[in-house]
Amino acid sequence: MNNFSLPSDVIFITQFSVMMLVNILVAYWYVIPWLRRVSLKDALTPMLLLHVTRVVGLVFIVNAVTDPALPRGIAYMAAGGDFSAAMLSLLALVFVRKEIRGANVMIVIANIIGIADLLIVSIWGSLMPISFPNYQLGPAWFIPTFIGPTMMVSHGLMLWRVLVRAKHN
């Protein structure tokens, strides 16, 4: 029997890094070419819908799912930030779908808040003594290692489509 095991923080960083690379490659090979061809409304609808699913981040404050020892400050910050980003994305989605004036501003606001949440929680949650990998996260483990990189890349894509690509249309 082999007792070899990797530290959880190494596994965490590896999973995050590989998922970030995969998302960047998917964006480069598939999403960006598609974003160049479709209308702003068609481009942003699926990405905003994706960000509405950030309500799943509320799981960080469910003791039956995540380690009750996880500091409540980071748990509530992660849950609250994800929920805020989800609700702003939902509002931006309404603006986009209904073609309400100011939709682009709403998209930028939703993305700035969403990016800020991801960066703050990523930095705070990966530093000692908090370090997410030191806690039993249960299925919430996949939020920062799988969902987080997808959200980060899609935030970049939405901002690119609204702020840069829109100038070329």
N, C-alpha and C positions, 0 to 999 in steps of 0.2 A: 504494500500500500504506500502510495506516494503522498507525503504531507506538504508538498510544495503548494504555496498559494501566493498570490500577489496581494499587496496592500490594496484596500478598497479605494484609496485615493488615486492610485495608479490606474485601476480599472475605470474609475469614474472619468478621469482625464482622457484616457484612451477612447472610451465610448464617445465622449463629447467631441473630441478632435476628429475621429473618423466620421461621425455624423455631420459635423460641420463641413468636412471635405465632400462628403456625398451630396449634401444640399447645395454646395457651391457648384459642383459638377452638373447636377440636375438643372440648376438655374442657368448655367452657362450653355449647356447643350440643348435644353428643351424649353425652359421657361422664357428666357430673354428673346429667342427668335419668335416665340408665340406672342409675347408682349409687344413686339414691334409691329405685328400684323393686325392686332385687334383694337377695338375702340377702348377708350379709358374705362368706360362702364363695364365692358366685358372683361377687361384686364383685372380690374380691382375687385369685382364681385367675389370671385373664388378666394382671393387672398384675404379679403376682409372677413368672409365667412370662416376661413381657417382661424383667424384671430379671435373671433367670437367664441371659439372652443376653449379659449384660455380660462374659461370659468372652471375648468378641471383643476386649476391651481388652488381652488378653495380646499382641496384635499389636504393641503399642508396644515390646516387647523383642525383636522379630524384625528383625534387621539387614537381611535380604533384602527387607523390606517398608518399614520406616521408615529414615530417614536415620541411619546409624551415628554421625553427629556430634551427633545429638540427645542432650543431656546424660543420662547413664544414671540420674541421680537422679530426674529427672522421668519418664523412661521407666518405671523400676521402680515409682515411686509411682503412676503412672497404671494400669499393668498390675496391680499388687498391690491397689490400691483397688478396681478393677473386679472382680477375681477375688473379693476378700473380699465385696463387695456381692452378687455373683452367688451365692456359696455361702450367705450369710446369707438371701438371698431364697429359695433352694432349701429351706433348713431351715424358714423361715417358711411356705413353701408346704406342706410336710409337716404342720406344726402345724395350718394352716388346713384342709387337706383331711381330715385324720384327726380334726379337732375336738379337738385336744389342749389341755388346760388351759394357759393362758399364751400362746395363739396371738397375742392382741393385743399382749402385751409383746414377743414375738418379732418381730412386724411393725414395731413402733415401733423396736426395736433395729436391724433390717435397714435401715429407712429413715433413721435417724440416721447410720449408718455410710455408707450410699449417698450421702446428701446431703453429708456431710462430705467424702467423696472427691471428689465433683463440684465442690464449692466450692474445696477446697484445690488441686486440679489445675487448675481453671479460672483461679484467681487466679495461681498460680505459673506455669502454662503460658502465660499471656497477658502476663506482665510481661517486660520486657527484663532481661537479655539472652536469656532462654530463648525466649519468644514462639514458640509452635508454628508460626505462619505463616512463620517464617524458615527452616524445615527442610522437606526433602522428606518428606512423610508418606505419600505414596502413597495407597492406599485408606483408611488410618487417618485421613486428613483428615476423613472423614465421621463419625468417632466424636464429636469435639467440636462439629462444625457441624450434624449431623443427629440422631445418636442422643442426644447430651448433652441438648439441650432436651426431647426426648421423655421421657427419664429424670427430668429435673428436675420436669416437670409431673406425671408419674405418681407421683413421690414425694409431691408435695403432695396429689394426689388420694387416695392410700392413707392418708396421715395424717389428712386430712379425714374420710374414711369411718370410720376406726377411732376417732379421738379426738372428733370433733364429731358426725358423723351418727349414730354408734352411740347417742348419748344420746337421740336422737329416735325410736329404734325401740322 
